[in-house]
């Protein structure tokens, strides 16, 4: 399930249920719809029960697209276990963001425990 709330300047995309290859097009379309018209997207992934590599790739692609157009993608709260586990298994967890990622907003960067 993908629900966009808010205005054109700032919106929240709430994602819940399964975000896998079976519904990747719906997730891509929800991201793309907002990216084309907004400046800041808050991504609420708290309700994601199952995620796979497709989900991770779409989040990265959206982040890169927004970064390249000087827009912002933020993830609200902690990543759910389903996404953290998928990121670990797929090798997405990293020590620093992608090349050119100056905002330090990569969600896959391991942050030290405090």
N, C-alpha and C positions, 0 to 999 in steps of 0.2 A: 504494500500500500504506500502510495506517495501522495503527500498533501502539501501544497504550497500555500502559505498564509503571509500576509503582510503586503507592503506596497512595492513600488518599482525601485525605490532607493535601497530598501533593505527588506529581505524576505526570509522566511524560514521554510526549509524543505524538511518535513517530518517523514522519516522512512521507518516502516515497520514490517514485520513478517519476514519472509524469505527474500533475499536479494541474491539471486543466483542466475545462472545462464538462462533459465526458463523465463525469467521476467526482466532480463537485462535491457531489452528495448524500451520497456515502460520506464525503467530507472533512467536510462539515457535520455529519453524524451522529456522527462520531468526536469532533469538537469539542464538540458539544452534550451528548453522553453524559458527558464529563468535567466540563464547566462546571456541570452540574446537581448534581454531588456533591463536587467538590474545591475546594481553596483556592488552590493554586499549580500552574500548568501550565507545564512546560518544553517548548518546541516545538523539536524537532530537525528542521530542514529540509534538512540537509546532503545528503540523497540525492535531492532533487527534481531530476529531469532536464529537465522541461518544466513551465512554469507560464503561466497566462494571467490575465486580469483577474478571473475568478471566484475564483481562488486568493487574489489580493490582497484582494478584497472580503471573503472569508470570514475571513481573518486579522484584518482591521480590525474586523469585526463581533464576532469572539471577544474581541479586545482590549477593545473598548468594553463588551461585556457583562460581562466580568470586572471591569473598572474600576468600572462602575456598582454592582457588588455587593461592592466592596472586596476583590476577589480579584486574583491576579497572573498575568500571562502574560509569560514571558521566552523569548527566542529564544536557543538555544544556538549559540555560535560565530558565524562569519561567514555571511551569506546566500550561498547558491550563486548562481553566475552566472545561472542560469535565472530566478531570482526577481528579482535585481537588474536584469536586462535588462527583464523584464516591468514592473517598477516604474518604470523610466526611461521606457519607451515609453508607459505609461498615465498618466504625470504624477503618480505617487504620491510621488515624492521631494520632500521639503519641508524647510524651515528650522526649523520648530518643530512640536510635536505638535498634535493637535486641541484645540479649545476645551474646557477642563475637564480636560485630561490633565495632571495635576500630578505624576505619577510620573516623567515624562521617559523613558518606556519605549517610545515610538513607534518602531517599527523602520524607518520611512521617513524619519526625520530624518537629514539629511546631517551627518556628524560630521567635523570637520576632521582631516586627515591629521596624524599625529604623527611 
